[in-house]
């Protein structure tokens, strides 16, 4: 894993996951152009999330069974086709089907993370995972910025067509840069491979603990991001899609600041970093709640909460990849299923709370989730195996 190859992994992961998030700030213009009702427009994000969840279970584990280079390049090429289909959608059915396919194939980003972890030296695994995961977080955050800018310039379809072109370029670079990987023994069938997700979850306490933490921290961040468009697009702010999308840059600054979390985890500081990062996520809701006084408070809060999210997420992955090196794709799939559950719960409850209690209600919900996460982490400190929390060289 040379530095250029690591950066290619990060860019490819960021672009793949961004494809699943472009639609969030564009629902209004997509619905208006295609004549969709609010109910159908809401299903656009739901179809993408459904496809992503299925992909985590059905596609990501294949990385432990077949050549990962072929899997990654193949999914990237199919993603480009799905993006083109979205860009030329003329009916609700075509759009929803294309978005579901796009979500299904976007899980290639998790295969890239597991592949990067397997190629990295044991003493640098956490650091490499941190760099690649930074690409994922940046992709999620900057998707709003790019989508808003391109939509204001030339319409929402341009977003998906430009991404299709970039995805084809990345697929070609990955084909040239990635080495082939030996397959697992043929005695492992596909049904057994999928069933082993449950076995891993039952047998590995570090996976159970860190998966629940992932569910809570991603519920926390989507509690902020999902309803954010509502107060910012309304008076007195009345921001455009491009201006709202720029908040992704603030989050990106926080995410980049936490890129070293993987290296700290390699040094045996994973639990300490987790506690500090979760504390920052709780603290961030104070300036976020002051949005009514100044938008600068919101920017500060976004930087802090994204720093805490990234640091915790990288530390989580650095820990779970130590327990079963031969099952890194399945560990990724099992872990990320809880990420999807948390994201869906945070999105759903935050919009309901905003409708009934406004922005202050959303902030109380987010702070409550943060406090619950800290309590769960503290209660599971002794239950986390020392193999996952010590120095990586000693563990190996």
KOLTISE-237601 format. One record per residue (C-alpha): residue in three letters; x, y, z. Coordinates in nm, 2 decimals, always signed. Example, Ala and Ser with C-alpha at 12.3 -4.5 7.8 and 13.67 -1.06 7.14 Angstrom:
2
{"ala",{+1.23,-0.45,+0.78}}
{"ser",{+1.37,-0.11,+0.71}}
***
This chain:
396
{"unk",{+0.00,+0.00,+0.00}}
{"unk",{+0.21,+0.29,-0.13}}
{"unk",{+0.08,+0.64,-0.07}}
{"unk",{-0.05,+0.69,-0.42}}
{"unk",{-0.24,+0.36,-0.41}}
{"unk",{-0.38,+0.45,-0.07}}
{"unk",{-0.50,+0.79,-0.20}}
{"unk",{-0.66,+0.61,-0.50}}
{"unk",{-0.85,+0.39,-0.26}}
{"unk",{-0.97,+0.70,-0.07}}
{"unk",{-1.08,+0.88,-0.39}}
{"unk",{-1.26,+0.58,-0.52}}
{"unk",{-1.44,+0.51,-0.19}}
{"unk",{-1.54,+0.88,-0.16}}
{"unk",{-1.69,+0.89,-0.51}}
{"unk",{-1.87,+0.56,-0.47}}
{"unk",{-2.04,+0.66,-0.15}}
{"unk",{-2.12,+1.02,-0.28}}
{"unk",{-2.33,+0.86,-0.55}}
{"unk",{-2.57,+0.74,-0.28}}
{"unk",{-2.59,+1.09,-0.12}}
{"unk",{-2.63,+1.32,-0.42}}
{"unk",{-3.01,+1.30,-0.41}}
{"unk",{-3.07,+1.43,-0.05}}
{"unk",{-3.04,+1.80,-0.13}}
{"unk",{-3.20,+1.76,-0.48}}
{"unk",{-3.54,+1.60,-0.39}}
{"unk",{-3.73,+1.92,-0.45}}
{"unk",{-3.60,+1.99,-0.80}}
{"unk",{-3.62,+1.62,-0.90}}
{"unk",{-3.98,+1.60,-0.79}}
{"unk",{-4.07,+1.93,-0.96}}
{"unk",{-3.92,+1.83,-1.30}}
{"unk",{-4.07,+1.47,-1.30}}
{"unk",{-4.40,+1.58,-1.15}}
{"unk",{-4.36,+1.36,-0.84}}
{"unk",{-4.57,+1.38,-0.53}}
{"unk",{-4.40,+1.44,-0.19}}
{"unk",{-4.46,+1.08,-0.10}}
{"unk",{-4.28,+0.95,-0.41}}
{"unk",{-4.00,+1.21,-0.37}}
{"unk",{-3.94,+1.08,-0.02}}
{"unk",{-3.90,+0.73,-0.16}}
{"unk",{-3.60,+0.83,-0.36}}
{"unk",{-3.38,+0.84,-0.06}}
{"unk",{-3.55,+0.53,+0.08}}
{"unk",{-3.49,+0.33,-0.23}}
{"unk",{-3.12,+0.42,-0.22}}
{"unk",{-3.09,+0.32,+0.14}}
{"unk",{-3.27,-0.01,+0.08}}
{"unk",{-3.04,-0.09,-0.21}}
{"unk",{-2.74,+0.00,+0.01}}
{"unk",{-2.86,-0.22,+0.29}}
{"unk",{-2.90,-0.52,+0.06}}
{"unk",{-2.56,-0.46,-0.10}}
{"unk",{-2.40,-0.47,+0.25}}
{"unk",{-2.54,-0.82,+0.31}}
{"unk",{-2.53,-0.97,-0.04}}
{"unk",{-2.23,-0.81,-0.21}}
{"unk",{-1.97,-0.70,+0.04}}
{"unk",{-1.90,-1.05,+0.18}}
{"unk",{-1.80,-1.16,-0.17}}
{"unk",{-1.47,-0.99,-0.10}}
{"unk",{-1.38,-1.29,+0.12}}
{"unk",{-1.47,-1.54,-0.16}}
{"unk",{-1.36,-1.40,-0.50}}
{"unk",{-1.09,-1.18,-0.64}}
{"unk",{-1.15,-0.83,-0.50}}
{"unk",{-1.01,-0.65,-0.79}}
{"unk",{-1.26,-0.81,-1.03}}
{"unk",{-1.54,-0.74,-0.78}}
{"unk",{-1.44,-0.37,-0.73}}
{"unk",{-1.39,-0.30,-1.10}}
{"unk",{-1.71,-0.48,-1.20}}
{"unk",{-1.92,-0.29,-0.94}}
{"unk",{-1.77,+0.04,-1.05}}
{"unk",{-1.86,-0.02,-1.42}}
{"unk",{-2.22,-0.12,-1.32}}
{"unk",{-2.24,+0.19,-1.10}}
{"unk",{-2.16,+0.40,-1.40}}
{"unk",{-2.45,+0.24,-1.59}}
{"unk",{-2.68,+0.31,-1.29}}
{"unk",{-2.57,+0.67,-1.28}}
{"unk",{-2.64,+0.71,-1.65}}
{"unk",{-2.99,+0.55,-1.60}}
{"unk",{-3.06,+0.80,-1.32}}
{"unk",{-2.95,+1.09,-1.53}}
{"unk",{-3.19,+0.99,-1.81}}
{"unk",{-3.48,+0.89,-1.59}}
{"unk",{-3.82,+1.01,-1.73}}
{"unk",{-4.06,+0.83,-1.50}}
{"unk",{-4.09,+0.77,-1.13}}
{"unk",{-4.05,+0.39,-1.17}}
{"unk",{-3.73,+0.43,-1.38}}
{"unk",{-3.59,+0.68,-1.12}}
{"unk",{-3.67,+0.47,-0.82}}
{"unk",{-3.53,+0.15,-0.98}}
{"unk",{-3.21,+0.33,-1.09}}
{"unk",{-3.16,+0.48,-0.74}}
{"unk",{-3.21,+0.14,-0.58}}
{"unk",{-2.95,-0.01,-0.81}}
{"unk",{-2.71,+0.28,-0.74}}
{"unk",{-2.74,+0.22,-0.37}}
{"unk",{-2.68,-0.16,-0.41}}
{"unk",{-2.36,-0.09,-0.61}}
{"unk",{-2.24,+0.19,-0.39}}
{"unk",{-2.13,-0.07,-0.13}}
{"unk",{-1.81,-0.11,-0.34}}
{"unk",{-1.67,+0.15,-0.10}}
{"unk",{-1.68,-0.10,+0.18}}
{"unk",{-1.51,-0.37,-0.03}}
{"unk",{-1.24,-0.11,-0.09}}
{"unk",{-1.19,-0.05,+0.28}}
{"unk",{-1.16,-0.42,+0.36}}
{"unk",{-0.92,-0.47,+0.06}}
{"unk",{-0.70,-0.18,+0.18}}
{"unk",{-0.69,-0.33,+0.53}}
{"unk",{-0.58,-0.66,+0.39}}
{"unk",{-0.30,-0.51,+0.18}}
{"unk",{-0.16,-0.29,+0.46}}
{"unk",{+0.11,-0.40,+0.69}}
{"unk",{-0.02,-0.49,+1.04}}
{"unk",{+0.16,-0.20,+1.21}}
{"unk",{+0.00,+0.05,+0.96}}
{"unk",{-0.34,-0.10,+0.91}}
{"unk",{-0.52,+0.15,+1.13}}
{"unk",{-0.35,+0.44,+0.95}}
{"unk",{-0.44,+0.31,+0.61}}
{"unk",{-0.80,+0.25,+0.71}}
{"unk",{-0.81,+0.60,+0.85}}
{"unk",{-0.70,+0.75,+0.52}}
{"unk",{-0.95,+0.55,+0.31}}
{"unk",{-1.23,+0.61,+0.56}}
{"unk",{-1.15,+0.99,+0.54}}
{"unk",{-1.22,+0.96,+0.17}}
{"unk",{-1.56,+0.80,+0.25}}
{"unk",{-1.65,+1.07,+0.50}}
{"unk",{-1.54,+1.35,+0.26}}
{"unk",{-1.75,+1.19,-0.01}}
{"unk",{-2.06,+1.19,+0.20}}
{"unk",{-2.00,+1.55,+0.31}}
{"unk",{-1.89,+1.70,-0.02}}
{"unk",{-2.17,+1.52,-0.21}}
{"unk",{-2.41,+1.79,-0.10}}
{"unk",{-2.17,+2.07,-0.20}}
{"unk",{-2.11,+1.92,-0.55}}
{"unk",{-2.47,+1.83,-0.61}}
{"unk",{-2.59,+2.18,-0.51}}
{"unk",{-2.33,+2.36,-0.73}}
{"unk",{-2.39,+2.15,-1.04}}
{"unk",{-2.77,+2.17,-1.00}}
{"unk",{-2.76,+2.54,-0.98}}
{"unk",{-2.54,+2.56,-1.29}}
{"unk",{-2.70,+2.31,-1.52}}
{"unk",{-2.97,+2.10,-1.36}}
{"unk",{-2.98,+1.79,-1.13}}
{"unk",{-2.92,+1.54,-1.42}}
{"unk",{-2.57,+1.68,-1.47}}
{"unk",{-2.47,+1.56,-1.12}}
{"unk",{-2.53,+1.20,-1.22}}
{"unk",{-2.38,+1.22,-1.57}}
{"unk",{-2.06,+1.38,-1.45}}
{"unk",{-2.03,+1.13,-1.17}}
{"unk",{-2.08,+0.85,-1.43}}
{"unk",{-1.78,+0.98,-1.63}}
{"unk",{-1.56,+1.01,-1.32}}
{"unk",{-1.66,+0.66,-1.21}}
{"unk",{-1.55,+0.51,-1.54}}
{"unk",{-1.21,+0.69,-1.50}}
{"unk",{-1.17,+0.56,-1.15}}
{"unk",{-1.26,+0.20,-1.27}}
{"unk",{-0.98,+0.22,-1.52}}
{"unk",{-0.73,+0.34,-1.26}}
{"unk",{-0.83,+0.07,-1.02}}
{"unk",{-0.80,-0.20,-1.28}}
{"unk",{-0.44,-0.10,-1.34}}
{"unk",{-0.34,-0.03,-0.98}}
{"unk",{-0.50,-0.32,-0.78}}
{"unk",{-0.33,-0.66,-0.75}}
{"unk",{-0.52,-0.98,-0.80}}
{"unk",{-0.60,-1.16,-0.48}}
{"unk",{-0.62,-1.54,-0.41}}
{"unk",{-0.96,-1.68,-0.36}}
{"unk",{-1.07,-1.85,-0.04}}
{"unk",{-1.10,-2.23,-0.04}}
{"unk",{-1.39,-2.35,-0.25}}
{"unk",{-1.54,-2.53,+0.04}}
{"unk",{-1.70,-2.20,+0.15}}
{"unk",{-2.02,-2.16,-0.04}}
{"unk",{-2.20,-1.83,-0.10}}
{"unk",{-2.49,-1.92,+0.14}}
{"unk",{-2.24,-2.02,+0.41}}
{"unk",{-2.06,-1.70,+0.35}}
{"unk",{-2.37,-1.49,+0.41}}
{"unk",{-2.47,-1.70,+0.71}}
{"unk",{-2.13,-1.64,+0.87}}
{"unk",{-2.22,-1.28,+0.92}}
{"unk",{-2.44,-1.39,+1.21}}
{"unk",{-2.18,-1.62,+1.34}}
{"unk",{-1.92,-1.34,+1.35}}
{"unk",{-2.15,-1.11,+1.53}}
{"unk",{-2.23,-1.38,+1.79}}
{"unk",{-1.86,-1.49,+1.84}}
{"unk",{-1.68,-1.15,+1.83}}
{"unk",{-1.76,-0.91,+2.12}}
{"unk",{-1.56,-0.63,+1.97}}
{"unk",{-1.77,-0.65,+1.66}}
{"unk",{-2.09,-0.63,+1.86}}
{"unk",{-1.98,-0.34,+2.08}}
{"unk",{-1.83,-0.13,+1.79}}
{"unk",{-2.13,-0.20,+1.57}}
{"unk",{-2.37,-0.06,+1.83}}
{"unk",{-2.14,+0.24,+1.87}}
{"unk",{-2.15,+0.29,+1.49}}
{"unk",{-2.53,+0.27,+1.49}}
{"unk",{-2.55,+0.54,+1.75}}
{"unk",{-2.29,+0.78,+1.61}}
{"unk",{-2.44,+0.77,+1.26}}
{"unk",{-2.79,+0.82,+1.40}}
{"unk",{-2.64,+1.12,+1.57}}
{"unk",{-2.49,+1.27,+1.25}}
{"unk",{-2.80,+1.21,+1.04}}
{"unk",{-3.01,+1.37,+1.31}}
{"unk",{-2.82,+1.69,+1.22}}
{"unk",{-2.78,+1.66,+0.85}}
{"unk",{-3.13,+1.54,+0.74}}
{"unk",{-3.34,+1.83,+0.87}}
{"unk",{-3.06,+2.09,+0.82}}
{"unk",{-3.20,+2.20,+0.48}}
{"unk",{-3.53,+2.31,+0.65}}
{"unk",{-3.41,+2.60,+0.87}}
{"unk",{-3.14,+2.71,+0.63}}
{"unk",{-3.36,+2.73,+0.33}}
{"unk",{-3.63,+2.93,+0.52}}
{"unk",{-3.62,+3.29,+0.64}}
{"unk",{-3.41,+3.46,+0.77}}
{"unk",{-3.14,+3.25,+0.60}}
{"unk",{-3.31,+3.16,+0.27}}
{"unk",{-3.00,+2.98,+0.14}}
{"unk",{-2.97,+2.83,-0.21}}
{"unk",{-2.88,+2.46,-0.28}}
{"unk",{-2.52,+2.57,-0.34}}
{"unk",{-2.50,+2.77,-0.02}}
{"unk",{-2.65,+2.48,+0.19}}
{"unk",{-2.41,+2.24,+0.02}}
{"unk",{-2.11,+2.45,+0.13}}
{"unk",{-2.17,+2.32,+0.49}}
{"unk",{-2.02,+2.00,+0.37}}
{"unk",{-1.69,+2.19,+0.35}}
{"unk",{-1.71,+2.26,+0.72}}
{"unk",{-1.77,+1.90,+0.79}}
{"unk",{-1.49,+1.80,+0.56}}
{"unk",{-1.25,+2.01,+0.77}}
{"unk",{-1.35,+1.82,+1.08}}
{"unk",{-1.32,+1.49,+0.90}}
{"unk",{-0.97,+1.57,+0.77}}
{"unk",{-0.86,+1.67,+1.12}}
{"unk",{-0.94,+1.32,+1.25}}
{"unk",{-0.76,+1.13,+0.98}}
{"unk",{-0.48,+1.04,+1.22}}
{"unk",{-0.72,+0.84,+1.45}}
{"unk",{-0.62,+0.52,+1.28}}
{"unk",{-0.25,+0.57,+1.37}}
{"unk",{-0.35,+0.65,+1.73}}
{"unk",{-0.55,+0.32,+1.74}}
{"unk",{-0.24,+0.14,+1.61}}
{"unk",{-0.05,+0.28,+1.91}}
{"unk",{-0.30,+0.13,+2.16}}
{"unk",{-0.50,+0.46,+2.22}}
{"unk",{-0.83,+0.34,+2.07}}
{"unk",{-1.04,+0.36,+2.39}}
{"unk",{-0.90,+0.69,+2.49}}
{"unk",{-0.96,+0.84,+2.14}}
{"unk",{-1.32,+0.69,+2.14}}
{"unk",{-1.40,+0.86,+2.48}}
{"unk",{-1.26,+1.20,+2.37}}
{"unk",{-1.44,+1.18,+2.03}}
{"unk",{-1.77,+1.09,+2.18}}
{"unk",{-1.74,+1.37,+2.42}}
{"unk",{-1.68,+1.62,+2.14}}
{"unk",{-1.99,+1.49,+1.96}}
{"unk",{-2.19,+1.57,+2.27}}
{"unk",{-2.03,+1.91,+2.31}}
{"unk",{-2.09,+2.00,+1.95}}
{"unk",{-2.47,+2.01,+2.00}}
{"unk",{-2.43,+2.33,+2.21}}
{"unk",{-2.31,+2.56,+1.93}}
{"unk",{-2.54,+2.38,+1.69}}
{"unk",{-2.83,+2.48,+1.91}}
{"unk",{-2.73,+2.84,+1.88}}
{"unk",{-2.81,+2.85,+1.50}}
{"unk",{-3.08,+3.12,+1.57}}
{"unk",{-2.81,+3.36,+1.70}}
{"unk",{-2.55,+3.31,+1.42}}
{"unk",{-2.49,+3.07,+1.14}}
{"unk",{-2.12,+3.07,+1.25}}
{"unk",{-2.21,+2.87,+1.56}}
{"unk",{-2.36,+2.60,+1.33}}
{"unk",{-2.04,+2.59,+1.13}}
{"unk",{-1.83,+2.54,+1.44}}
{"unk",{-2.06,+2.26,+1.56}}
{"unk",{-2.05,+2.08,+1.23}}
{"unk",{-1.67,+2.08,+1.23}}
{"unk",{-1.66,+1.94,+1.59}}
{"unk",{-1.92,+1.67,+1.54}}
{"unk",{-1.77,+1.55,+1.22}}
{"unk",{-1.43,+1.53,+1.38}}
{"unk",{-1.57,+1.32,+1.66}}
{"unk",{-1.76,+1.10,+1.41}}
{"unk",{-1.46,+1.03,+1.19}}
{"unk",{-1.23,+0.96,+1.48}}
{"unk",{-1.47,+0.71,+1.63}}
{"unk",{-1.55,+0.54,+1.30}}
{"unk",{-1.19,+0.49,+1.21}}
{"unk",{-1.11,+0.36,+1.56}}
{"unk",{-1.40,+0.12,+1.53}}
{"unk",{-1.28,-0.03,+1.21}}
{"unk",{-0.92,-0.05,+1.32}}
{"unk",{-1.03,-0.26,+1.62}}
{"unk",{-1.26,-0.50,+1.43}}
{"unk",{-1.01,-0.58,+1.16}}
{"unk",{-0.77,-0.73,+1.41}}
{"unk",{-0.99,-1.01,+1.52}}
{"unk",{-1.04,-1.21,+1.20}}
{"unk",{-0.80,-1.11,+0.92}}
{"unk",{-0.94,-1.37,+0.69}}
{"unk",{-1.29,-1.23,+0.72}}
{"unk",{-1.24,-0.86,+0.67}}
{"unk",{-1.51,-0.82,+0.41}}
{"unk",{-1.77,-0.99,+0.63}}
{"unk",{-1.66,-0.79,+0.93}}
{"unk",{-1.71,-0.48,+0.73}}
{"unk",{-2.05,-0.59,+0.61}}
{"unk",{-2.17,-0.68,+0.96}}
{"unk",{-2.04,-0.35,+1.10}}
{"unk",{-2.18,-0.13,+0.82}}
{"unk",{-2.53,-0.29,+0.85}}
{"unk",{-2.56,-0.11,+1.19}}
{"unk",{-2.43,+0.21,+1.02}}
{"unk",{-2.72,+0.19,+0.78}}
{"unk",{-2.97,+0.12,+1.06}}
{"unk",{-2.84,+0.42,+1.26}}
{"unk",{-2.85,+0.65,+0.96}}
{"unk",{-3.21,+0.55,+0.88}}
{"unk",{-3.33,+0.59,+1.24}}
{"unk",{-3.16,+0.93,+1.27}}
{"unk",{-3.31,+1.06,+0.95}}
{"unk",{-3.66,+0.93,+1.03}}
{"unk",{-3.68,+1.06,+1.39}}
{"unk",{-3.51,+1.39,+1.33}}
{"unk",{-3.77,+1.50,+1.07}}
{"unk",{-4.05,+1.40,+1.29}}
{"unk",{-3.90,+1.59,+1.59}}
{"unk",{-3.84,+1.89,+1.37}}
{"unk",{-4.20,+1.90,+1.26}}
{"unk",{-4.32,+1.90,+1.62}}
{"unk",{-4.05,+2.07,+1.82}}
{"unk",{-3.84,+2.27,+1.57}}
{"unk",{-3.46,+2.30,+1.57}}
{"unk",{-3.43,+2.30,+1.95}}
{"unk",{-3.61,+1.96,+1.96}}
{"unk",{-3.36,+1.83,+1.70}}
{"unk",{-3.07,+1.95,+1.91}}
{"unk",{-3.21,+1.78,+2.23}}
{"unk",{-3.25,+1.46,+2.03}}
{"unk",{-2.90,+1.47,+1.91}}
{"unk",{-2.75,+1.55,+2.25}}
{"unk",{-2.96,+1.26,+2.40}}
{"unk",{-2.82,+1.02,+2.14}}
{"unk",{-2.46,+1.14,+2.22}}
{"unk",{-2.51,+1.09,+2.59}}
{"unk",{-2.65,+0.74,+2.53}}
{"unk",{-2.35,+0.65,+2.32}}
{"unk",{-2.10,+0.77,+2.59}}
{"unk",{-2.29,+0.56,+2.85}}
{"unk",{-2.28,+0.25,+2.63}}
{"unk",{-1.91,+0.29,+2.56}}
{"unk",{-1.83,+0.33,+2.93}}
{"unk",{-2.04,+0.03,+3.02}}
{"unk",{-1.85,-0.19,+2.77}}
{"unk",{-1.49,-0.09,+2.84}}
{"unk",{-1.41,-0.41,+3.03}}
{"unk",{-1.60,-0.63,+2.78}}
{"unk",{-1.38,-0.52,+2.49}}
{"unk",{-1.10,-0.77,+2.43}}
{"unk",{-0.74,-0.65,+2.50}}
{"unk",{-0.64,-0.78,+2.15}}
{"unk",{-0.85,-0.50,+1.99}}
{"unk",{-0.73,-0.22,+2.21}}
{"unk",{-0.36,-0.28,+2.25}}
{"unk",{-0.07,-0.18,+2.02}}
{"unk",{-0.12,-0.34,+1.68}}
{"unk",{+0.23,-0.49,+1.66}}
{"unk",{+0.18,-0.67,+2.00}}
{"unk",{-0.16,-0.79,+1.89}}
{"unk",{-0.02,-0.94,+1.57}}
***
